[in-house]
Amino acid sequence: MLNHMTLQGRLVREPELRSTDSGTPVCSFTVAWSEKYRENETKLFLSCTAWRSSGEMVAKYFHKGQEIIVEGKLSTREWTDRNGNKRSTNEMTVDRVHFCGPKQSEGGNVPESELPPYRAAGSGVNVSAGDFADLEDDGELPF
């Protein structure tokens, strides 16, 4: 069975970064979005957990109110509360995080110079804008 979600929304609160006992970074945050059907608008919220470098990236570069795109899988977490009642919640275990919305110069939260380098999907190679040279336009078509 396929269990994959992609969600775009806004952070409800500041991301919370902590470490497990073994030192693995984990970041918890909540994403909110709305769905509109005719005249009705429903606001939805989903708790998200990002591990390791994805969690560190969320904690460093994203802030309350900022737009975010997250990819991951839906999971259910169960626990027993202080009164002995069994509880459960649905949450997303985040695999990938993407920037969206305005840049710092357009009212966003992250200066472009502080963004992590783009990692081409599947290539395993980090690239940055400085790795490319501007090509001179001679007006000729390349074919």
N, CA, C and O atoms as a GROMACS GRO file, in nm:
protein
  572
    1MET      N    1   0.084  -0.119   0.000
    1MET     CA    2   0.000   0.000   0.000
    1MET      C    3   0.088   0.125   0.000
    1MET      O    4   0.195   0.127   0.059
    2LEU      N    5   0.040   0.225  -0.066
    2LEU     CA    6   0.112   0.352  -0.074
    2LEU      C    7   0.070   0.442   0.040
    2LEU      O    8  -0.050   0.461   0.063
    3ASN      N    9   0.165   0.497   0.110
    3ASN     CA   10   0.138   0.592   0.218
    3ASN      C   11   0.232   0.710   0.197
    3ASN      O   12   0.342   0.713   0.252
    4HIS      N   13   0.188   0.807   0.117
    4HIS     CA   14   0.269   0.924   0.088
    4HIS      C   15   0.179   1.046   0.082
    4HIS      O   16   0.075   1.045   0.017
    5MET      N   17   0.219   1.152   0.153
    5MET     CA   18   0.143   1.277   0.153
    5MET      C   19   0.235   1.391   0.117
    5MET      O   20   0.354   1.390   0.148
    6THR      N   21   0.179   1.490   0.050
    6THR     CA   22   0.246   1.618   0.028
    6THR      C   23   0.149   1.724   0.077
    6THR      O   24   0.032   1.725   0.038
    7LEU      N   25   0.197   1.812   0.162
    7LEU     CA   26   0.110   1.910   0.226
    7LEU      C   27   0.175   2.047   0.223
    7LEU      O   28   0.293   2.060   0.255
    8GLN      N   29   0.099   2.148   0.183
    8GLN     CA   30   0.147   2.286   0.187
    8GLN      C   31   0.059   2.361   0.285
    8GLN      O   32  -0.064   2.355   0.279
    9GLY      N   33   0.124   2.433   0.376
    9GLY     CA   34   0.051   2.511   0.474
    9GLY      C   35   0.143   2.609   0.543
    9GLY      O   36   0.250   2.643   0.493
   10ARG      N   37   0.100   2.654   0.660
   10ARG     CA   38   0.179   2.748   0.741
   10ARG      C   39   0.206   2.687   0.878
   10ARG      O   40   0.126   2.612   0.932
   11LEU      N   41   0.323   2.723   0.932
   11LEU     CA   42   0.357   2.676   1.067
   11LEU      C   43   0.270   2.749   1.169
   11LEU      O   44   0.258   2.872   1.164
   12VAL      N   45   0.211   2.674   1.260
   12VAL     CA   46   0.124   2.729   1.362
   12VAL      C   47   0.204   2.791   1.476
   12VAL      O   48   0.162   2.890   1.537
   13ARG      N   49   0.318   2.733   1.505
   13ARG     CA   50   0.405   2.781   1.614
   13ARG      C   51   0.550   2.759   1.574
   13ARG      O   52   0.579   2.696   1.472
   14GLU      N   53   0.640   2.810   1.655
   14GLU     CA   54   0.782   2.789   1.628
   14GLU      C   55   0.814   2.640   1.637
   14GLU      O   56   0.766   2.572   1.728
   15PRO      N   57   0.894   2.586   1.545
   15PRO     CA   58   0.934   2.445   1.552
   15PRO      C   59   1.013   2.419   1.679
   15PRO      O   60   1.088   2.504   1.726
   16GLU      N   61   0.996   2.300   1.734
   16GLU     CA   62   1.065   2.261   1.858
   16GLU      C   63   1.167   2.153   1.826
   16GLU      O   64   1.131   2.040   1.793
   17LEU      N   65   1.296   2.187   1.838
   17LEU     CA   66   1.404   2.092   1.810
   17LEU      C   67   1.455   2.035   1.941
   17LEU      O   68   1.483   2.109   2.035
   18ARG      N   69   1.467   1.904   1.947
   18ARG     CA   70   1.524   1.837   2.064
   18ARG      C   71   1.605   1.717   2.013
   18ARG      O   72   1.611   1.692   1.892
   19SER      N   73   1.666   1.645   2.104
   19SER     CA   74   1.744   1.527   2.066
   19SER      C   75   1.698   1.407   2.146
   19SER      O   76   1.655   1.420   2.261
   20THR      N   77   1.707   1.290   2.085
   20THR     CA   78   1.677   1.167   2.157
   20THR      C   79   1.792   1.140   2.253
   20THR      O   80   1.894   1.209   2.250
   21ASP      N   81   1.778   1.039   2.338
   21ASP     CA   82   1.885   1.003   2.431
   21ASP      C   83   2.014   0.965   2.358
   21ASP      O   84   2.123   0.983   2.411
   22SER      N   85   2.000   0.914   2.235
   22SER     CA   86   2.119   0.876   2.157
   22SER      C   87   2.175   0.993   2.076
   22SER      O   88   2.274   0.977   2.005
   23GLY      N   89   2.112   1.112   2.088
   23GLY     CA   90   2.164   1.230   2.021
   23GLY      C   91   2.106   1.258   1.883
   23GLY      O   92   2.152   1.350   1.815
   24THR      N   93   2.006   1.182   1.841
   24THR     CA   94   1.943   1.204   1.711
   24THR      C   95   1.850   1.325   1.717
   24THR      O   96   1.760   1.329   1.801
   25PRO      N   97   1.871   1.425   1.630
   25PRO     CA   98   1.783   1.542   1.630
   25PRO      C   99   1.643   1.508   1.580
   25PRO      O  100   1.627   1.432   1.484
   26VAL      N  101   1.542   1.565   1.645
   26VAL     CA  102   1.403   1.548   1.603
   26VAL      C  103   1.331   1.681   1.625
   26VAL      O  104   1.345   1.744   1.729
   27CYS      N  105   1.255   1.722   1.526
   27CYS     CA  106   1.185   1.850   1.531
   27CYS      C  107   1.034   1.826   1.520
   27CYS      O  108   0.988   1.754   1.431
   28SER      N  109   0.959   1.887   1.610
   28SER     CA  110   0.813   1.878   1.608
   28SER      C  111   0.755   2.014   1.570
   28SER      O  112   0.801   2.117   1.617
   29PHE      N  113   0.655   2.012   1.484
   29PHE     CA  114   0.588   2.135   1.443
   29PHE      C  115   0.449   2.101   1.392
   29PHE      O  116   0.419   1.985   1.364
   30THR      N  117   0.365   2.202   1.381
   30THR     CA  118   0.228   2.183   1.333
   30THR      C  119   0.205   2.268   1.210
   30THR      O  120   0.240   2.386   1.207
   31VAL      N  121   0.147   2.207   1.107
   31VAL     CA  122   0.115   2.276   0.983
   31VAL      C  123  -0.037   2.294   0.975
   31VAL      O  124  -0.113   2.202   1.003
   32ALA      N  125  -0.079   2.415   0.937
   32ALA     CA  126  -0.221   2.446   0.921
   32ALA      C  127  -0.248   2.481   0.775
   32ALA      O  128  -0.165   2.543   0.709
   33TRP      N  129  -0.363   2.443   0.727
   33TRP     CA  130  -0.407   2.480   0.593
   33TRP      C  131  -0.559   2.488   0.595
   33TRP      O  132  -0.622   2.444   0.691
   34SER      N  133  -0.616   2.542   0.492
   34SER     CA  134  -0.762   2.551   0.487
   34SER      C  135  -0.813   2.493   0.356
   34SER      O  136  -0.745   2.498   0.253
   35GLU      N  137  -0.932   2.439   0.363
   35GLU     CA  138  -0.999   2.386   0.245
   35GLU      C  139  -1.130   2.460   0.230
   35GLU      O  140  -1.205   2.476   0.326
   36LYS      N  141  -1.157   2.503   0.110
   36LYS     CA  142  -1.279   2.579   0.085
   36LYS      C  143  -1.369   2.499  -0.008
   36LYS      O  144  -1.326   2.453  -0.114
   37TYR      N  145  -1.494   2.483   0.031
   37TYR     CA  146  -1.594   2.417  -0.052
   37TYR      C  147  -1.716   2.507  -0.055
   37TYR      O  148  -1.785   2.525   0.045
   38ARG      N  149  -1.741   2.562  -0.171
   38ARG     CA  150  -1.848   2.659  -0.190
   38ARG      C  151  -1.828   2.776  -0.094
   38ARG      O  152  -1.728   2.847  -0.107
   39GLU      N  153  -1.917   2.797  -0.001
   39GLU     CA  154  -1.904   2.910   0.092
   39GLU      C  155  -1.840   2.870   0.224
   39GLU      O  156  -1.814   2.956   0.308
   40ASN      N  157  -1.814   2.742   0.244
   40ASN     CA  158  -1.760   2.694   0.372
   40ASN      C  159  -1.609   2.678   0.364
   40ASN      O  160  -1.555   2.625   0.267
   41GLU      N  161  -1.543   2.725   0.467
   41GLU     CA  162  -1.398   2.709   0.476
   41GLU      C  163  -1.366   2.632   0.604
   41GLU      O  164  -1.412   2.668   0.713
   42THR      N  165  -1.287   2.527   0.591
   42THR     CA  166  -1.248   2.446   0.705
   42THR      C  167  -1.099   2.461   0.727
   42THR      O  168  -1.020   2.447   0.634
   43LYS      N  169  -1.060   2.490   0.851
   43LYS     CA  170  -0.918   2.500   0.885
   43LYS      C  171  -0.875   2.366   0.944
   43LYS      O  172  -0.940   2.311   1.032
   44LEU      N  173  -0.763   2.315   0.892
   44LEU     CA  174  -0.712   2.185   0.934
   44LEU      C  175  -0.571   2.199   0.988
   44LEU      O  176  -0.496   2.288   0.947
   45PHE      N  177  -0.535   2.112   1.082
   45PHE     CA  178  -0.404   2.115   1.147
   45PHE      C  179  -0.349   1.973   1.152
   45PHE      O  180  -0.423   1.877   1.175
   46LEU      N  181  -0.218   1.960   1.130
   46LEU     CA  182  -0.154   1.829   1.138
   46LEU      C  183  -0.019   1.843   1.207
   46LEU      O  184   0.064   1.925   1.167
   47SER      N  185   0.001   1.763   1.310
   47SER     CA  186   0.131   1.758   1.378
   47SER      C  187   0.230   1.685   1.288
   47SER      O  188   0.196   1.585   1.225
   48CYS      N  189   0.353   1.736   1.284
   48CYS     CA  190   0.457   1.678   1.199
   48CYS      C  191   0.582   1.654   1.281
   48CYS      O  192   0.612   1.727   1.376
   49THR      N  193   0.656   1.550   1.245
   49THR     CA  194   0.783   1.518   1.308
   49THR      C  195   0.887   1.497   1.199
   49THR      O  196   0.869   1.414   1.110
   50ALA      N  197   0.996   1.573   1.206
   50ALA     CA  198   1.106   1.560   1.110
   50ALA      C  199   1.231   1.518   1.186
   50ALA      O  200   1.264   1.575   1.290
   51TRP      N  201   1.299   1.419   1.136
   51TRP     CA  202   1.417   1.363   1.202
   51TRP      C  203   1.546   1.408   1.133
   51TRP      O  204   1.547   1.445   1.016
   52ARG      N  205   1.653   1.404   1.209
   52ARG     CA  206   1.790   1.428   1.162
   52ARG      C  207   1.804   1.561   1.088
   52ARG      O  208   1.759   1.664   1.137
   53SER      N  209   1.865   1.560   0.969
   53SER     CA  210   1.894   1.686   0.899
   53SER      C  211   1.768   1.760   0.857
   53SER      O  212   1.767   1.883   0.853
   54SER      N  213   1.661   1.687   0.825
   54SER     CA  214   1.535   1.754   0.791
   54SER      C  215   1.481   1.831   0.911
   54SER      O  216   1.433   1.944   0.897
   55GLY      N  217   1.490   1.771   1.028
   55GLY     CA  218   1.445   1.838   1.150
   55GLY      C  219   1.529   1.960   1.183
   55GLY      O  220   1.477   2.064   1.223
   56GLU      N  221   1.660   1.946   1.165
   56GLU     CA  222   1.749   2.061   1.190
   56GLU      C  223   1.720   2.174   1.092
   56GLU      O  224   1.725   2.291   1.129
   57MET      N  225   1.691   2.139   0.967
   57MET     CA  226   1.661   2.241   0.866
   57MET      C  227   1.533   2.316   0.901
   57MET      O  228   1.528   2.439   0.891
   58VAL      N  229   1.429   2.244   0.943
   58VAL     CA  230   1.304   2.309   0.980
   58VAL      C  231   1.327   2.404   1.097
   58VAL      O  232   1.281   2.518   1.095
   59ALA      N  233   1.398   2.357   1.199
   59ALA     CA  234   1.422   2.441   1.317
   59ALA      C  235   1.504   2.565   1.285
   59ALA      O  236   1.482   2.670   1.344
   60LYS      N  237   1.597   2.554   1.191
   60LYS     CA  238   1.685   2.666   1.160
   60LYS      C  239   1.621   2.767   1.064
   60LYS      O  240   1.638   2.888   1.082
   61TYR      N  241   1.549   2.720   0.964
   61TYR     CA  242   1.504   2.807   0.856
   61TYR      C  243   1.355   2.842   0.855
   61TYR      O  244   1.314   2.931   0.780
   62PHE      N  245   1.275   2.776   0.934
   62PHE     CA  246   1.131   2.801   0.932
   62PHE      C  247   1.084   2.857   1.065
   62PHE      O  248   1.136   2.822   1.171
   63HIS      N  249   0.984   2.945   1.057
   63HIS     CA  250   0.932   3.011   1.177
   63HIS      C  251   0.780   3.018   1.172
   63HIS      O  252   0.719   2.998   1.067
   64LYS      N  253   0.721   3.047   1.285
   64LYS     CA  254   0.576   3.058   1.297
   64LYS      C  255   0.519   3.148   1.187
   64LYS      O  256   0.570   3.258   1.164
   65GLY      N  257   0.413   3.101   1.120
   65GLY     CA  258   0.347   3.177   1.017
   65GLY      C  259   0.403   3.160   0.878
   65GLY      O  260   0.340   3.200   0.780
   66GLN      N  261   0.521   3.100   0.866
   66GLN     CA  262   0.586   3.084   0.736
   66GLN      C  263   0.526   2.966   0.660
   66GLN      O  264   0.489   2.865   0.719
   67GLU      N  265   0.518   2.981   0.527
   67GLU     CA  266   0.470   2.872   0.442
   67GLU      C  267   0.576   2.763   0.433
   67GLU      O  268   0.696   2.789   0.436
   68ILE      N  269   0.528   2.639   0.421
   68ILE     CA  270   0.617   2.523   0.412
   68ILE      C  271   0.546   2.415   0.330
   68ILE      O  272   0.424   2.405   0.331
   69ILE      N  273   0.624   2.336   0.259
   69ILE     CA  274   0.573   2.216   0.193
   69ILE      C  275   0.647   2.098   0.256
   69ILE      O  276   0.770   2.096   0.263
   70VAL      N  277   0.571   1.999   0.303
   70VAL     CA  278   0.630   1.881   0.364
   70VAL      C  279   0.581   1.757   0.290
   70VAL      O  280   0.466   1.750   0.245
   71GLU      N  281   0.670   1.660   0.278
   71GLU     CA  282   0.637   1.530   0.220
   71GLU      C  283   0.669   1.424   0.323
   71GLU      O  284   0.768   1.434   0.394
   72GLY      N  285   0.584   1.324   0.331
   72GLY     CA  286   0.611   1.218   0.426
   72GLY      C  287   0.498   1.116   0.428
   72GLY      O  288   0.424   1.101   0.331
   73LYS      N  289   0.487   1.047   0.541
   73LYS     CA  290   0.384   0.945   0.552
   73LYS      C  291   0.298   0.972   0.676
   73LYS      O  292   0.346   1.028   0.775
   74LEU      N  293   0.174   0.933   0.667
   74LEU     CA  294   0.080   0.949   0.777
   74LEU      C  295   0.096   0.832   0.872
   74LEU      O  296   0.102   0.717   0.829
   75SER      N  297   0.101   0.862   1.000
   75SER     CA  298   0.112   0.756   1.100
   75SER      C  299   0.022   0.789   1.218
   75SER      O  300  -0.018   0.904   1.236
   76THR      N  301  -0.009   0.688   1.296
   76THR     CA  302  -0.090   0.706   1.417
   76THR      C  303  -0.004   0.674   1.537
   76THR      O  304   0.061   0.569   1.543
   77ARG      N  305  -0.004   0.766   1.632
   77ARG     CA  306   0.073   0.746   1.756
   77ARG      C  307  -0.027   0.724   1.869
   77ARG      O  308  -0.125   0.797   1.882
   78GLU      N  309  -0.002   0.622   1.949
   78GLU     CA  310  -0.091   0.590   2.061
   78GLU      C  311  -0.015   0.600   2.192
   78GLU      O  312   0.104   0.572   2.198
   79TRP      N  313  -0.086   0.641   2.298
   79TRP     CA  314  -0.027   0.653   2.430
   79TRP      C  315  -0.138   0.647   2.535
   79TRP      O  316  -0.257   0.654   2.502
   80THR      N  317  -0.098   0.634   2.660
   80THR     CA  318  -0.192   0.637   2.772
   80THR      C  319  -0.168   0.765   2.849
   80THR      O  320  -0.055   0.794   2.888
   81ASP      N  321  -0.274   0.842   2.872
   81ASP     CA  322  -0.258   0.970   2.942
   81ASP      C  323  -0.245   0.949   3.093
   81ASP      O  324  -0.248   0.835   3.141
   82ARG      N  325  -0.232   1.057   3.168
   82ARG     CA  326  -0.212   1.051   3.313
   82ARG      C  327  -0.328   0.985   3.386
   82ARG      O  328  -0.310   0.928   3.494
   83ASN      N  329  -0.447   0.992   3.328
   83ASN     CA  330  -0.566   0.934   3.391
   83ASN      C  331  -0.590   0.790   3.348
   83ASN      O  332  -0.692   0.731   3.384
   84GLY      N  333  -0.497   0.732   3.273
   84GLY     CA  334  -0.509   0.594   3.229
   84GLY      C  335  -0.593   0.574   3.104
   84GLY      O  336  -0.620   0.460   3.065
   85ASN      N  337  -0.633   0.683   3.040
   85ASN     CA  338  -0.712   0.674   2.916
   85ASN      C  339  -0.620   0.654   2.796
   85ASN      O  340  -0.514   0.716   2.785
   86LYS      N  341  -0.663   0.564   2.707
   86LYS     CA  342  -0.585   0.544   2.585
   86LYS      C  343  -0.616   0.657   2.488
   86LYS      O  344  -0.733   0.690   2.466
   87ARG      N  345  -0.511   0.714   2.431
   87ARG     CA  346  -0.524   0.825   2.337
   87ARG      C  347  -0.451   0.788   2.209
   87ARG      O  348  -0.362   0.703   2.207
   88SER      N  349  -0.491   0.856   2.100
   88SER     CA  350  -0.419   0.839   1.973
   88SER      C  351  -0.431   0.968   1.894
   88SER      O  352  -0.524   1.046   1.913
   89THR      N  353  -0.336   0.988   1.805
   89THR     CA  354  -0.338   1.103   1.716
   89THR      C  355  -0.274   1.065   1.583
   89THR      O  356  -0.186   0.979   1.577
   90ASN      N  357  -0.320   1.130   1.479
   90ASN     CA  358  -0.258   1.113   1.348
   90ASN      C  359  -0.153   1.221   1.330
   90ASN      O  360  -0.176   1.336   1.368
   91GLU      N  361  -0.040   1.185   1.274
   91GLU     CA  362   0.066   1.282   1.249
   91GLU      C  363   0.144   1.241   1.125
   91GLU      O  364   0.135   1.128   1.078
   92MET      N  365   0.221   1.337   1.073
   92MET     CA  366   0.304   1.309   0.956
   92MET      C  367   0.448   1.290   1.000
   92MET      O  368   0.503   1.371   1.075
   93THR      N  369   0.509   1.182   0.955
   93THR     CA  370   0.652   1.163   0.970
   93THR      C  371   0.714   1.218   0.841
   93THR      O  372   0.695   1.162   0.734
   94VAL      N  373   0.787   1.328   0.854
   94VAL     CA  374   0.834   1.405   0.739
   94VAL      C  375   0.962   1.344   0.682
   94VAL      O  376   1.057   1.315   0.755
   95ASP      N  377   0.963   1.326   0.551
   95ASP     CA  378   1.082   1.278   0.480
   95ASP      C  379   1.155   1.393   0.411
   95ASP      O  380   1.278   1.397   0.409
   96ARG      N  381   1.078   1.488   0.354
   96ARG     CA  382   1.138   1.599   0.279
   96ARG      C  383   1.066   1.728   0.314
   96ARG      O  384   0.946   1.729   0.344
   97VAL      N  385   1.142   1.838   0.310
   97VAL     CA  386   1.090   1.971   0.340
   97VAL      C  387   1.126   2.063   0.224
   97VAL      O  388   1.236   2.055   0.170
   98HIS      N  389   1.033   2.151   0.186
   98HIS     CA  390   1.056   2.243   0.076
   98HIS      C  391   1.017   2.385   0.117
   98HIS      O  392   0.921   2.406   0.191
   99PHE      N  393   1.094   2.482   0.069
   99PHE     CA  394   1.060   2.622   0.089
   99PHE      C  395   0.951   2.660  -0.010
   99PHE      O  396   0.945   2.607  -0.121
  100CYS      N  397   0.866   2.751   0.030
  100CYS     CA  398   0.768   2.811  -0.061
  100CYS      C  399   0.732   2.947  -0.003
  100CYS      O  400   0.770   2.979   0.110
  101GLY      N  401   0.659   3.026  -0.078
  101GLY     CA  402   0.625   3.159  -0.030
  101GLY      C  403   0.735   3.258  -0.062
  101GLY      O  404   0.831   3.226  -0.131
  102PRO      N  405   0.720   3.381  -0.011
  102PRO     CA  406   0.814   3.488  -0.045
  102PRO      C  407   0.952   3.470   0.017
  102PRO      O  408   0.966   3.410   0.124
  103LYS      N  409   1.054   3.524  -0.052
  103LYS     CA  410   1.189   3.527   0.002
  103LYS      C  411   1.198   3.638   0.105
  103LYS      O  412   1.104   3.716   0.122
  104GLN      N  413   1.311   3.647   0.174
  104GLN     CA  414   1.333   3.750   0.275
  104GLN      C  415   1.306   3.889   0.219
  104GLN      O  416   1.241   3.971   0.284
  105SER      N  417   1.356   3.916   0.099
  105SER     CA  418   1.341   4.049   0.039
  105SER      C  419   1.195   4.079   0.004
  105SER      O  420   1.158   4.194  -0.017
  106GLU      N  421   1.112   3.974  -0.001
  106GLU     CA  422   0.971   3.992  -0.033
  106GLU      C  423   0.884   3.971   0.090
  106GLU      O  424   0.763   3.952   0.077
  107GLY      N  425   0.943   3.975   0.208
  107GLY     CA  426   0.865   3.960   0.330
  107GLY      C  427   0.874   3.823   0.394
  107GLY      O  428   0.804   3.797   0.491
  108GLY      N  429   0.957   3.734   0.341
  108GLY     CA  430   0.975   3.602   0.400
  108GLY      C  431   1.070   3.608   0.518
  108GLY      O  432   1.109   3.717   0.561
  109ASN      N  433   1.108   3.492   0.571
  109ASN     CA  434   1.189   3.488   0.692
  109ASN      C  435   1.334   3.451   0.671
  109ASN      O  436   1.414   3.465   0.764
  110VAL      N  437   1.372   3.404   0.552
  110VAL     CA  438   1.507   3.352   0.533
  110VAL      C  439   1.579   3.429   0.424
  110VAL      O  440   1.534   3.431   0.309
  111PRO      N  441   1.692   3.493   0.457
  111PRO     CA  442   1.771   3.557   0.351
  111PRO      C  443   1.822   3.451   0.254
  111PRO      O  444   1.859   3.341   0.296
  112GLU      N  445   1.824   3.482   0.125
  112GLU     CA  446   1.865   3.385   0.024
  112GLU      C  447   2.007   3.335   0.049
  112GLU      O  448   2.038   3.220   0.020
  113SER      N  449   2.094   3.422   0.103
  113SER     CA  450   2.232   3.381   0.128
  113SER      C  451   2.242   3.274   0.236
  113SER      O  452   2.343   3.205   0.244
  114GLU      N  453   2.138   3.259   0.320
  114GLU     CA  454   2.141   3.160   0.427
  114GLU      C  455   2.072   3.029   0.391
  114GLU      O  456   2.073   2.935   0.470
  115LEU      N  457   2.012   3.022   0.271
  115LEU     CA  458   1.945   2.899   0.232
  115LEU      C  459   2.047   2.789   0.209
  115LEU      O  460   2.157   2.815   0.160
  116PRO      N  461   2.012   2.665   0.245
  116PRO     CA  462   2.105   2.556   0.219
  116PRO      C  463   2.118   2.534   0.069
  116PRO      O  464   2.026   2.569  -0.005
  117PRO      N  465   2.230   2.476   0.023
  117PRO     CA  466   2.245   2.453  -0.121
  117PRO      C  467   2.139   2.357  -0.172
  117PRO      O  468   2.094   2.267  -0.102
  118TYR      N  469   2.099   2.379  -0.297
  118TYR     CA  470   2.000   2.293  -0.361
  118TYR      C  471   2.063   2.157  -0.385
  118TYR      O  472   2.177   2.147  -0.430
  119ARG      N  473   1.990   2.053  -0.356
  119ARG     CA  474   2.038   1.917  -0.380
  119ARG      C  475   1.953   1.856  -0.491
  119ARG      O  476   1.833   1.832  -0.472
  120ALA      N  477   2.013   1.832  -0.604
  120ALA     CA  478   1.939   1.776  -0.716
  120ALA      C  479   1.888   1.638  -0.678
  120ALA      O  480   1.961   1.557  -0.622
  121ALA      N  481   1.762   1.611  -0.708
  121ALA     CA  482   1.698   1.487  -0.668
  121ALA      C  483   1.773   1.367  -0.725
  121ALA      O  484   1.795   1.358  -0.846
  122GLY      N  485   1.811   1.276  -0.638
  122GLY     CA  486   1.874   1.153  -0.679
  122GLY      C  487   2.019   1.165  -0.722
  122GLY      O  488   2.083   1.063  -0.749
  123SER      N  489   2.073   1.286  -0.730
  123SER     CA  490   2.209   1.300  -0.780
  123SER      C  491   2.314   1.282  -0.672
  123SER      O  492   2.427   1.242  -0.700
  124GLY      N  493   2.276   1.313  -0.546
  124GLY     CA  494   2.373   1.306  -0.438
  124GLY      C  495   2.476   1.416  -0.444
  124GLY      O  496   2.577   1.411  -0.373
  125VAL      N  497   2.454   1.517  -0.529
  125VAL     CA  498   2.550   1.626  -0.547
  125VAL      C  499   2.488   1.757  -0.502
  125VAL      O  500   2.378   1.791  -0.545
  126ASN      N  501   2.557   1.829  -0.415
  126ASN     CA  502   2.511   1.961  -0.374
  126ASN      C  503   2.559   2.064  -0.475
  126ASN      O  504   2.675   2.062  -0.515
  127VAL      N  505   2.469   2.153  -0.517
  127VAL     CA  506   2.505   2.258  -0.610
  127VAL      C  507   2.458   2.391  -0.555
  127VAL      O  508   2.362   2.396  -0.479
  128SER      N  509   2.524   2.498  -0.592
  128SER     CA  510   2.481   2.632  -0.553
  128SER      C  511   2.488   2.721  -0.676
  128SER      O  512   2.544   2.683  -0.779
  129ALA      N  513   2.429   2.840  -0.665
  129ALA     CA  514   2.423   2.931  -0.779
  129ALA      C  515   2.564   2.966  -0.829
  129ALA      O  516   2.582   2.992  -0.948
  130GLY      N  517   2.664   2.968  -0.740
  130GLY     CA  518   2.800   3.001  -0.778
  130GLY      C  519   2.866   2.896  -0.865
  130GLY      O  520   2.971   2.922  -0.925
  131ASP      N  521   2.806   2.777  -0.874
  131ASP     CA  522   2.863   2.669  -0.955
  131ASP      C  523   2.832   2.684  -1.104
  131ASP      O  524   2.883   2.608  -1.185
  132PHE      N  525   2.750   2.782  -1.139
  132PHE     CA  526   2.707   2.799  -1.277
  132PHE      C  527   2.756   2.932  -1.331
  132PHE      O  528   2.761   3.031  -1.259
  133ALA      N  529   2.792   2.933  -1.458
  133ALA     CA  530   2.837   3.057  -1.523
  133ALA      C  531   2.726   3.108  -1.614
  133ALA      O  532   2.650   3.028  -1.671
  134ASP      N  533   2.715   3.240  -1.627
  134ASP     CA  534   2.619   3.298  -1.719
  134ASP      C  535   2.666   3.274  -1.861
  134ASP      O  536   2.783   3.293  -1.893
  135LEU      N  537   2.574   3.234  -1.947
  135LEU     CA  538   2.606   3.210  -2.087
  135LEU      C  539   2.577   3.336  -2.167
  135LEU      O  540   2.478   3.405  -2.143
  136GLU      N  541   2.664   3.363  -2.261
  136GLU     CA  542   2.646   3.479  -2.347
  136GLU      C  543   2.543   3.447  -2.454
  136GLU      O  544   2.549   3.341  -2.516
  137ASP      N  545   2.449   3.537  -2.477
  137ASP     CA  546   2.345   3.517  -2.577
  137ASP      C  547   2.390   3.579  -2.709
  137ASP      O  548   2.397   3.701  -2.722
  138ASP      N  549   2.420   3.492  -2.807
  138ASP     CA  550   2.466   3.543  -2.937
  138ASP      C  551   2.350   3.556  -3.036
  138ASP      O  552   2.371   3.590  -3.152
  139GLY      N  553   2.228   3.530  -2.990
  139GLY     CA  554   2.111   3.545  -3.075
  139GLY      C  555   2.085   3.426  -3.166
  139GLY      O  556   1.982   3.422  -3.233
  140GLU      N  557   2.176   3.329  -3.170
  140GLU     CA  558   2.161   3.211  -3.256
  140GLU      C  559   2.087   3.102  -3.179
  140GLU      O  560   2.106   3.085  -3.058
  141LEU      N  561   2.004   3.028  -3.250
  141LEU     CA  562   1.937   2.914  -3.190
  141LEU      C  563   2.036   2.798  -3.181
  141LEU      O  564   2.118   2.781  -3.272
  142PRO      N  565   2.032   2.718  -3.075
  142PRO     CA  566   2.130   2.611  -3.057
  142PRO      C  567   2.103   2.487  -3.141
  142PRO      O  568   2.169   2.385  -3.120
  143PHE      N  569   2.010   2.492  -3.234
  143PHE     CA  570   1.982   2.375  -3.318
  143PHE      C  571   1.955   2.414  -3.460
  143PHE      O  572   1.930   2.328  -3.544
   0.00000   0.00000   0.00000
